[in-house]
Structures are given as C-alpha cells and as structure tokens.
C-alpha cells in the first residue's frame, strides 16, 4: 500500500517539476514552452518500503533530473513525509505545499499543482479503501488498534485507528481495511467487520486481537462458525497489572511454559497446572487465567505449524 502511494506521489511531483522546467504540461501548447518532451526513462529507487520504479521525463534538448532524486540523496524521509503529512493533515493543500517547498522543489510548482497531487493521493487511498476482497479467502484476520488524536468539529479527542490484516489461503498478508472510532464499542466492530464482508471478505476462521470489548460478539455475529483468539502478548501484559513488578518475571516464566507444549491437550493441561500453582500467591492471576483460557488457547484448534503465527495479533 505505502510503496504504491509513495510511487504515485513521487511520480506526480516529478511530472510537476518537469512541467515547471519545460514551461508546459504534456501535450500543452504555451508561449512559455522552452523545450519539448521526448518520452520517459525508468528509474528504480530504493526506499524503506521496497524498490519502486518511477518514470523520468526525457527532453529533446538538454536534460532533466528531478531534484527529489538527486544522485546519492536519500529520499526515504522526504517520501514518507509526503504520505504521512497528507494523511495526518487530511491532505491539506497548504501543509503539502509547505512540505514540497521544504524539500527544495517549491520553486515553479504552483499551489494548483500541489492541489492536483493531493487529489491524486486522495483517489489512490480511496481506491485502496473500497477495493474488492473477493479475489481470495482469508482464514486468519488480525485486528490491531493504535490510539491517536483526531479532530471532531472544534475538539481534539483520542480515538482508535484500527487496522485489519488478513492472511490468505496461500499465506500472503494483505491489509484489508482501516477505520477510526471507539474500539471498545460493539457497534463500531460490527460496522467495521460488516464493511469488510460487504467488500468480499470470506473464509474467515480465526480473528486475532487484543481483548477489545464488543469485538468477540461482533466476530460471532459477522463470521459464523469462526473463533476469536485473544492475543497472548497483550494477555501477559494484563497479568502483570495483577502482580507487583518484582513478581512479574516469575509469572511470565511460569505462563511461558504453557506455550512450550505442542499437543493441544497438553497445552490445556499445563494451563490448568500453572493457574493452580499461581493461585496461592497470586489469586488475581489465577482468576484471570480461568476466565481467559478458552480465548487465549483458541489457536490450538488450528494446524500446529501456524501456532506461533496466530497466537498474537502481530502477524509474522
């Protein structure tokens, strides 16, 4: 997703700079034209999101090389800044215009060009958000939330940015969708999961996430016969809140022995043994384990080779 957004944004910046240098856009007749285009040549650019290929305009006379791609200049920070700035500021023309100027390509790139580039990014993002998911099935769906500040009317509030990532039947990972809202609300999760279904999401067997209120019920409603896996990493952190910091390492070591077993029955039996052992010194931990057993051990109903990949909501 980000690699394609970077490529599209960079290509439009390159074209905008070329238009400014030439004095006219492609196929445009103007009195200010200084030279004509002569096709494009490909250039591969390495970024932290992977290699991307852009097209550099060629001129019939002279040469052109975009300042964003000056030889030996690292572009990752600038490129990611374009995408992040557009996202954080709602693709604000003024913000992106300021950013382009800071990159050193502001001269000759008009505000209308910046507006056009922002509109192009908007289209790319919207196309990604509403694309069909019917091309394959996704047996595993990971839901993760991070909290950020968003503006609603005149107020800035904290809301969750939820990202759903699917693992397809051939093992390919794909970002399925995103949403901003109340991650503890059943209605929020119901609408989010329903929107993924409406776009063609199917074949879901297991949804993996932290213990967000309402999510488990929403999963049961939207994906009949599927299961919910409570993230073991987040569950471990929850256990730490029930003991003094000095006892956390001992509790962690004991609980980790559960996941060393490879047989589902042995995993369940070890869970009970650990809970019984901890009950005397840490009754709150034992109670939490009793309540969470089914959800934290949901992964054991799936192929052994998948366990380490599906017992937390950090897809590997």
C-alpha positions as CSV (number, residue, x, y, z in Angstrom):
1,X,0.0,0.0,0.0
2,X,2.6,2.6,1.1
3,X,5.0,1.7,-1.7
4,X,2.3,2.4,-4.3
5,X,1.3,5.6,-2.6
6,X,4.9,6.7,-2.5
7,X,5.4,5.8,-6.2
8,X,2.2,7.7,-7.2
9,X,3.0,10.7,-5.1
10,X,6.6,10.8,-6.3
11,X,5.7,10.4,-9.9
12,X,3.3,13.4,-9.7
13,X,5.9,15.5,-8.0
14,X,8.4,14.6,-10.8
15,X,5.8,15.5,-13.5
16,X,5.0,18.8,-11.8
17,X,8.7,19.7,-11.6
18,X,9.2,18.8,-15.2
19,X,6.2,20.9,-16.2
20,X,7.7,23.8,-14.4
21,X,11.1,23.3,-16.0
22,X,9.6,23.0,-19.5
23,X,7.1,25.7,-19.2
24,X,4.2,23.4,-20.3
25,X,2.5,20.2,-19.4
26,X,2.3,17.1,-21.6
27,X,0.6,17.9,-24.9
28,X,0.1,21.5,-23.8
29,X,0.8,24.4,-26.2
30,X,2.0,27.5,-24.4
31,X,4.1,30.6,-25.3
32,X,6.3,29.8,-22.3
33,X,7.5,26.4,-23.5
34,X,11.3,26.2,-23.7
35,X,11.7,22.6,-24.9
36,X,9.6,19.5,-25.8
37,X,9.4,16.2,-24.0
38,X,10.8,13.1,-25.6
39,X,9.2,10.2,-23.7
40,X,10.3,8.8,-20.4
41,X,13.0,6.5,-19.0
42,X,12.5,4.2,-16.0
43,X,14.4,4.6,-12.8
44,X,14.4,2.3,-9.8
45,X,14.5,4.0,-6.4
46,X,15.2,2.1,-3.2
47,X,13.2,3.1,-0.2
48,X,12.4,1.5,3.2
49,X,9.1,0.4,1.7
50,X,11.0,-1.5,-1.0
51,X,12.2,-0.7,-4.5
52,X,9.8,1.4,-6.6
53,X,10.0,2.3,-10.3
54,X,9.3,5.8,-11.5
55,X,9.4,7.4,-15.0
56,X,11.8,10.3,-15.6
57,X,10.7,12.7,-18.4
58,X,13.3,13.0,-21.3
59,X,13.7,16.2,-23.2
60,X,14.5,16.7,-26.9
61,X,17.2,19.2,-26.0
62,X,19.1,19.3,-22.7
63,X,18.5,17.1,-19.8
64,X,16.2,16.9,-16.8
65,X,16.6,15.1,-13.5
66,X,14.2,15.8,-10.6
67,X,15.7,17.4,-7.6
68,X,13.9,14.8,-5.3
69,X,16.1,12.2,-6.9
70,X,19.4,14.0,-6.9
71,X,22.1,11.4,-7.2
72,X,23.3,9.9,-3.8
73,X,20.5,11.8,-2.0
74,X,18.4,9.6,0.4
75,X,14.8,10.2,-0.3
76,X,13.0,7.9,2.2
77,X,12.4,10.6,4.8
78,X,11.0,13.1,2.2
79,X,8.8,10.5,0.5
80,X,7.4,9.1,3.7
81,X,6.9,12.7,5.0
82,X,4.7,13.4,1.9
83,X,2.5,10.5,2.6
84,X,2.3,11.0,6.4
85,X,1.8,14.7,6.1
86,X,-1.1,14.2,3.6
87,X,-2.6,11.6,6.0
88,X,-2.2,13.5,9.3
89,X,-3.4,16.8,7.8
90,X,-6.2,15.3,5.8
91,X,-4.3,16.0,2.6
92,X,-4.1,19.7,3.4
93,X,-3.0,21.7,0.3
94,X,-1.2,24.3,2.5
95,X,0.6,21.6,4.5
96,X,1.8,19.7,1.5
97,X,2.7,22.9,-0.3
98,X,4.9,23.8,2.7
99,X,6.4,20.4,2.7
100,X,7.2,20.5,-1.0
101,X,8.9,23.8,-0.5
102,X,11.0,22.4,2.3
103,X,12.1,19.6,0.0
104,X,13.6,22.2,-2.3
105,X,11.2,21.7,-5.2
106,X,8.8,24.6,-4.3
107,X,10.0,27.0,-7.0
108,X,7.9,26.6,-10.1
109,X,5.4,24.2,-8.5
110,X,2.2,26.1,-8.1
111,X,-0.5,25.6,-5.5
112,X,-2.8,24.2,-8.2
113,X,-0.2,21.5,-8.9
114,X,0.0,20.7,-5.2
115,X,-3.8,20.5,-5.1
116,X,-3.8,18.2,-8.1
117,X,-1.2,15.9,-6.4
118,X,-3.2,15.8,-3.2
119,X,-6.4,14.9,-5.2
120,X,-4.4,12.1,-6.8
121,X,-3.4,10.8,-3.4
122,X,-7.0,11.0,-2.3
123,X,-8.0,8.9,-5.2
124,X,-5.3,6.3,-4.6
125,X,-6.3,6.0,-0.9
126,X,-10.0,5.8,-1.6
127,X,-9.5,3.2,-4.3
128,X,-7.5,1.1,-1.8
129,X,-10.1,1.5,0.9
130,X,-13.0,0.3,-1.2
131,X,-11.2,-2.3,-3.3
132,X,-12.8,-5.8,-3.6
133,X,-11.5,-8.5,-1.2
134,X,-13.2,-11.3,-3.1
135,X,-10.1,-12.4,-5.0
136,X,-9.2,-15.0,-2.3
137,X,-10.2,-16.2,1.1
138,X,-8.6,-15.0,4.4
139,X,-8.8,-17.7,7.1
140,X,-6.8,-15.5,9.5
141,X,-7.7,-11.9,10.2
142,X,-5.6,-9.8,12.7
143,X,-7.1,-6.6,14.2
144,X,-4.9,-4.1,15.9
145,X,-5.6,-0.7,17.3
146,X,-3.4,2.3,18.0
147,X,-4.7,5.4,19.6
148,X,-4.2,8.8,18.1
149,X,-5.5,12.4,18.4
150,X,-8.2,13.3,15.9
151,X,-10.2,16.5,15.4
152,X,-14.0,16.2,15.6
153,X,-15.6,19.6,15.0
154,X,-13.9,22.0,17.3
155,X,-12.5,19.3,19.6
156,X,-9.4,17.1,19.6
157,X,-10.1,13.7,21.1
158,X,-8.3,10.3,21.3
159,X,-9.7,7.6,19.1
160,X,-8.5,4.3,17.9
161,X,-7.1,3.7,14.4
162,X,-7.9,0.1,13.7
163,X,-6.1,-1.9,11.0
164,X,-7.3,-5.3,9.8
165,X,-4.6,-7.5,8.2
166,X,-5.6,-10.8,6.5
167,X,-3.5,-13.9,5.8
168,X,-4.8,-15.6,2.7
169,X,-5.1,-19.3,1.9
170,X,-1.7,-19.1,0.1
171,X,0.0,-17.4,3.1
172,X,0.0,-13.9,1.7
173,X,-0.6,-11.0,4.0
174,X,-2.7,-8.1,3.0
175,X,-4.1,-5.0,4.7
176,X,-7.8,-5.5,4.4
177,X,-9.1,-2.2,5.8
178,X,-8.8,0.6,8.4
179,X,-11.3,2.5,10.5
180,X,-11.2,5.2,13.2
181,X,-13.6,5.0,16.1
182,X,-14.4,3.6,19.5
183,X,-12.5,0.3,19.7
184,X,-14.5,-0.7,22.8
185,X,-17.8,-0.4,21.1
186,X,-19.7,-3.4,19.8
187,X,-21.4,-1.2,17.2
188,X,-18.0,0.0,15.9
189,X,-16.7,-3.5,15.5
190,X,-19.9,-4.7,13.9
191,X,-19.9,-2.0,11.3
192,X,-16.2,-2.4,10.6
193,X,-16.4,-6.2,10.1
194,X,-19.6,-5.8,8.1
195,X,-17.8,-3.3,5.8
196,X,-15.1,-5.9,5.1
197,X,-17.7,-8.6,4.4
198,X,-19.5,-6.2,2.0
199,X,-16.3,-5.9,0.1
200,X,-16.0,-9.6,-0.3
201,X,-14.0,-10.8,2.7
202,X,-14.8,-14.5,3.2
203,X,-13.4,-17.8,4.6
204,X,-12.6,-16.3,8.0
205,X,-11.8,-19.0,10.6
206,X,-10.0,-17.0,13.3
207,X,-9.8,-13.3,14.3
208,X,-6.9,-12.4,16.4
209,X,-6.8,-9.3,18.6
210,X,-6.4,-7.7,22.0
211,X,-9.4,-8.0,24.3
212,X,-11.5,-5.1,22.9
213,X,-14.9,-5.0,24.4
214,X,-17.5,-5.9,21.8
215,X,-15.2,-7.4,19.3
216,X,-15.8,-11.0,20.3
217,X,-19.5,-10.6,20.0
218,X,-19.1,-8.8,16.6
219,X,-16.9,-11.6,15.3
220,X,-19.5,-14.2,16.3
221,X,-22.3,-12.2,14.6
222,X,-20.4,-11.3,11.4
223,X,-18.4,-14.5,10.8
224,X,-20.5,-17.5,11.7
225,X,-18.5,-20.6,12.9
226,X,-15.3,-18.5,13.3
227,X,-13.3,-18.2,16.5
228,X,-11.6,-15.4,18.4
229,X,-8.0,-15.6,19.5
230,X,-7.1,-13.3,22.4
231,X,-3.5,-12.0,21.8
232,X,-1.2,-13.9,24.3
233,X,1.2,-11.0,24.3
234,X,-1.4,-8.5,25.5
235,X,-2.8,-11.0,27.9
236,X,0.6,-11.4,29.5
237,X,0.7,-7.6,30.0
238,X,-2.7,-7.8,31.6
239,X,-1.4,-10.4,34.0
240,X,1.4,-8.1,35.0
241,X,-1.1,-5.5,36.2
242,X,-2.3,-8.0,38.8
243,X,1.1,-8.5,40.5
244,X,3.9,-6.4,41.9
245,X,6.6,-5.5,39.4
246,X,9.1,-7.7,41.2
247,X,6.9,-10.8,40.7
248,X,6.2,-10.2,37.0
249,X,9.3,-12.1,35.7
250,X,8.3,-15.2,37.7
251,X,4.7,-15.1,36.5
252,X,5.9,-14.6,32.9
253,X,8.3,-17.6,33.1
254,X,5.5,-19.8,34.5
255,X,3.0,-18.9,31.9
256,X,5.5,-19.3,29.0
257,X,5.8,-23.0,29.9
258,X,2.3,-23.4,28.6
259,X,3.3,-22.5,25.1
260,X,6.2,-24.8,25.0
261,X,3.9,-27.8,24.5
262,X,3.0,-29.0,21.1
263,X,-0.1,-31.1,21.8
264,X,-3.4,-29.2,22.3
265,X,-4.4,-31.3,25.3
266,X,-1.0,-30.8,26.9
267,X,-1.3,-27.1,26.4
268,X,-4.6,-27.0,28.1
269,X,-3.4,-29.2,31.0
270,X,-0.3,-27.1,31.5
271,X,-2.5,-24.0,31.6
272,X,-4.5,-25.5,34.5
273,X,-1.3,-26.6,36.3
274,X,0.2,-23.2,36.1
275,X,-3.1,-21.5,37.2
276,X,-3.3,-23.9,40.2
277,X,0.4,-23.2,41.1
278,X,0.0,-19.4,41.0
279,X,-3.3,-19.4,42.8
280,X,-1.8,-19.4,46.3
281,X,0.5,-16.4,45.8
282,X,-1.3,-14.6,43.0
283,X,-5.1,-15.3,43.2
284,X,-5.9,-12.5,40.8
285,X,-3.6,-14.0,38.2
286,X,-5.3,-17.4,38.6
287,X,-8.7,-15.9,38.3
288,X,-7.7,-14.0,35.1
289,X,-6.3,-17.2,33.7
290,X,-9.6,-19.1,34.5
291,X,-11.6,-16.5,32.6
292,X,-9.3,-16.2,29.6
293,X,-8.4,-19.9,29.0
294,X,-10.7,-20.6,26.0
295,X,-9.8,-17.4,24.2
296,X,-6.1,-17.4,24.7
297,X,-5.8,-21.0,23.7
298,X,-8.1,-20.8,20.7
299,X,-5.0,-21.2,18.4
300,X,-4.7,-24.8,19.5
301,X,-7.6,-25.8,17.2
302,X,-5.6,-24.9,14.2
303,X,-2.6,-26.5,12.4
304,X,0.5,-26.8,14.7
305,X,2.7,-25.1,12.0
306,X,0.5,-22.0,12.4
307,X,0.5,-21.6,16.1
308,X,3.4,-19.1,16.5
309,X,1.9,-17.0,13.8
310,X,-1.6,-16.8,15.1
311,X,-1.4,-16.7,18.9
312,X,-0.8,-12.9,18.9
313,X,-2.1,-10.1,16.8
314,X,1.3,-9.3,15.4
315,X,1.2,-11.3,12.2
316,X,4.6,-12.8,11.2
